[in-house]
Amino acid sequence: MIRRFHVVAIPIRIVVNNFGDHNPDGRMYVLKENEEKVKKLVRQNPFTPVELVQPLTIRANEGDVVEILFENQLPFATGMHFQESDYDPRTSDGSNAGFNPSSLAECGETVLYTIHATTEGIHFFTDMGNVSSTEQGSSLQGLFGTLIVERRGSWWTDPVTGGPIESGVFADIHNPFLPSFREYAWFFNDEMEVNDLTGNRPLNPVTNQEAESFHGVNYRFEPLGNRKRLIEEGIVSPELDGEEVHHDSWVFGDPATPILRGYRGDPAVIRLIHGAAKETHVFHYHAHQWLRDPSNERSEVVDAQAISPQSHYDVWPLYGLGSLPGSIGDAIIHCHLYPHFEAGMWGINRIFDTLQDGSQCYPNGIPIAALQPLPDRPCPPKPTPERPGFPNFIPGKVGCKAPRPPLGIVGGREMTELERNAAVPNARPGAVFVDACLGNPVVVEFNVSLIELPIIYNRQGWYDPKGRIYVLDEEIDDVLSGRKEPEPLTLHIPASSCIRMNFTNRLPHILDGDAFQLVTRTYENAFHVHFVKFDILVADGASVGWNYDSSVLPGETIRYEWYADTELKAFFFHDHLFPVSHQQHGVFGTSVIQPRFSRTFDSRTGEEVFHGTQVTVQNPLIPDYRDFSLFIQDFAFLFDKNGCPIQPPPFPGSSEDPGVFAVNYKNEPLQFRLGEDCDPAYSFSSYVSGDPVTPILMAYEGDPIRIRLLQGSHEESHAFNLHGLRWPLERPDNDSILTSQHHIGISESFTLEMEIPRAGDYLYAFEDEEDVWLGTWGLIRAFDEEVPDLIPLTDRPLPPPRTQPLPKVTGKPPKLADPLCSLPPLAPLNAPIRRYSVVAIQTPIVYNKYGDHDPFGIVFALEEDVEDILCGRKNPEPLVLRGNQGDLVEVTLTSMLEFEKFPFQDGIHPYPPVKEQAFYPPSLRISLHPNLLDYDVRTSSGNTVGFNPDQTVGPGERITYRWYVFSNVGTCAMWDVADLRNHRSFGAFGAFIAEPRFTSNYLDPHTLQPIRTGTSAVIEHPLFGRFREFVLVMHDGVRLEDKNGHVIIDPLAGVIPQADLDDEVDTYDFGSRGFNYRSERLINRYREHPVLADLFSSKVFGDPATPVFEAYPGEPVFIRLTIPSERRRAHTFHLHGHNWKFDPRDVDSRIVSYVGHMVAGDAQDLPLIGGAGGTFNFPGDYLYRSGNIRWDIEQGMWGIFRVHPCIQPHLPRLEDS
Amino acid sequence: MVTPNSNLNSQSVDINRIHDTALVNHFTENIGRRAFLLTPSYPFMFIGEIIDVMEDMVELCVETTHFSQLENRNWFIHIHNIEVFYIETPDGPCIPELRDDL
């Protein structure tokens, strides 16, 4: 079927909330038939949101051909680039890339796109004509939308009228063979221009400084500042503080942001899209869970999911709206990054229990729009005076904060008559309107309080004078008296339990002011939980919409009830009333829902316990394991031992990236671990500086372990890396790929399950440069002999008695490792050996033809290539090593580093910057660490960690690492761990590719002769034939100089047309970026030819300096993608016109055209569906690039994948001999 | 005419029949004993007493499954759906006692 749309790109004023905040320079896509209407409505309503001003959402069915007549009314060339779709790039890419003809439309012109809607799901579209990251750009100002492809045979109706619709973010979807469902398109976007009613940038009413930039949903945002101003002006309850009622409709009425409406139990999907431009958000949906990969039933269940720019997910809440218990009420949906949440990035899922036919009103008199019941579901009952339905049975008072729930607060109130009519027969504290526990399961009960106390974070005396933590009531005295070290509260609960929580607020009324924060009256707080099932109205631990305020005042106790229906990951908990103000002080914890029938024990004493970040779990059916909980935290507001604030913001109350980082209320900054020799290579060595104060997770060799990875606070992405171990990405799925790295954002929770094959110290690190610099690392220590402080697992052989004394701190570097004395744990004796000789050298690297270069490059190279590189015959590219499954790879590393060739010999590395700059001189030692491969961590991990021997090499030394390719795990990142501050961003990284077993040859793509290294190769296999392999090493944090030798201060130096001097650049945004030591910074092209629409054109500029990978239509292609280095900013990778499986090993996995939130250590394999040219094998030039408009694409993170239509002399076909 | 493939098929049917019959007989012989079963479909795990065997369906008085709401009732489980099982006999190890309240 052919569907036709006439889409217009128009300039539009976007009013983003009811306070008149607006973007005067908005841009959006709209259907032609709505163009005049929307323009007229906007003219008539200059300070009121207009519903038609929303990201364009159109629909088609699987298998349809969609013809878009695109008309451009913007003053620059624009287009529509579709992700996930199949199309001919020469006509329908919506770009002007490479040697393709332009498929952009100039102002006033039209262009016709033909899009094949091959796969069900989100086909996000955006503009590639103007990728400026400024307010003169297109995406940043709102120019994005989506085509949603439904199942074949579907149709869609308006949820209010039931009539047909052509576009719109909300629709009801129907299919003759499938249940009808609600569909809600939810577009995050950030950094959009916003002015207030007066035409000035909005101010924060507390600090009186410029407010946080726009962070919204569907072109709307509802910031705390606006609502707080109403309190300050006395328009609503002046006794309130603000944050606690930010989401309270009783006080303020409903927000301008989306309200996703449905009836209890309705099947629904949120089409979650990150439209633009910079931040990686964490989407969190209260009281609901969904599969991370909805087409894979064995995928992880999540309730918070990080999403980076130009990426998207389908969120299908399990059990439909209201989840398993069928809760009703308002479930808030928000970005969990608190500064974004405060800035207004939230909306509501409103679940009704009575029919809404348009005749009802909310308590404030606003009519409730009609909502058609889904045709295949029972019609909800009509409201009656006795049973008015949500929200009209709640005894609230408009203009005042929400009432407290009945029954829940100790000493509190009973139910009103209307509440009793709405309640379940067995209403009880914490479960009034639904029976959350589905009957009468076993009950576990906890008494927990939130308290304030000083917390010391490290041996140098860094401390938080206002630490705020959850503690068990029975441990309050021990924690306050110092007998028990504070740690994030971690409860262990068997699955199938009903959990009753008696929570007491023991905080002082006031969070005192200091260099970080202004005085805040955090007078009430709560216990909000993730994952488990509960009554949203009374047990959410929040104050949302027309719900109750389920928090308590100081000294009060509230009772919640939750149900752990099945084994879950660690579920996150925190306060939801003042989290922006105090979560970074430690207000977070977790409960781990263990397998049913489990018992937990203190790993040191063997005493049965039900809490603790390190426990041993016994279960009668499955193997026993160690259970470790790790919380990363940022925005930690610490003071040094002299009482000076560490990394305070520019002014108190600013959210400009204040404070430092920690793990479980501890950190171990590298600057304090230089030792006597001042050599960074031993920063992780316990011989030199003792064990870190951060958690050391203890086990015996062979023990199964589960790491519960969580982020407690507050705004940023982190890159968890575990050296020497690996786990399945989708834990329930036996077909899952393995990984050694995980991106995490606040409130996400992951369970990493694995076994420790061999004794030794394993480094875990949140390993972007700044995190690890500030101390977010620790150890997993596995013993081969008995130790007194660790009970053995009951179902494993007892560890042998200790014969060797435990190692001790010497203050001296350890002895060199001897990797050839042992085999990797999984390697057989007769494994074939593949040898590489690698040398670390310093050499200038030229990044592009405009003269941008790194004069201080540090690269790994094969010994045979060193001379060519050093004499300039060869511009280096990242080292790519390959091995087959089953190979034992021996890599001999030599260091040729010279102190004089380092840029910052005084030991202060000023750019790209990190927080807490300190003396840390460059090391002449270097190492090579691969992730994912199998090796003995004591000899071949490439780190000198804990009490392991030295695995780095200095000048004149050699070490031969032994790595076993136990499986064809594909891409493995490689990097140096000897000096993460002075080496890695200069190029000390590469990739290892683990190829399938029996691969016969790695060939040069141009000569088809065998090669030893190279980012582009033809891989030959006797069974699979040949495929092309392109290795893309994405990296950032690069210090480049221009052709005149001036340091390029990216990202702002690369902004087109020019940066706004007020642009806030976090430390981790600094530095240049690109692929494979190349960067095609658009600013260079723009200076030569200042036409935005031509910047990707090879016809104008020639091909970019970044790799141009070549193939013929239909040839099998694997892209090996990794990001070994190094900053905390997460990037999206997108390849135009091609798709692959989210999990390449799983046929059930969803189909995507992007990789989201890439941070240090990530490694991906992208087998292109249909091969080169996508499903239809269209020849042409396809862009590969970052999805971050701000600040990646301008800064050179893009290149071209060229699919030739006819044979090229320089490129043999795969079938050629 | 009988092809080699159909020969193979008929042979495999016979083997399957023998296999199924043996299973049915084994469960029938152990009526009244406790059994532990794993199935690939929800709720994956059952522990309980074998009450009866009807054709190729086992009736189990389920004391424990993955999900407590589905316990303390009789389940009819198709023998083909049983991937792993263990039947407690006087001379074998006991199936562990699984209790929520420990």
Chai-1 contact restraints between the chains, C-beta under 6 A:
chainA,res_idxA,chainB,res_idxB,connection_type,confidence,min_distance_angstrom,max_distance_angstrom,comment,restraint_id
A,L438,B,Q69,contact,1.0,0.0,6.0,A-B,restraint_1
A,G439,B,Q69,contact,1.0,0.0,6.0,A-B,restraint_2
A,P441,B,S68,contact,1.0,0.0,6.0,A-B,restraint_3
A,V442,B,D100,contact,1.0,0.0,6.0,A-B,restraint_4
A,V442,B,D101,contact,1.0,0.0,6.0,A-B,restraint_5
A,S496,B,S68,contact,1.0,0.0,6.0,A-B,restraint_6
A,F597,B,L98,contact,1.0,0.0,6.0,A-B,restraint_7
A,P620,B,P96,contact,1.0,0.0,6.0,A-B,restraint_8
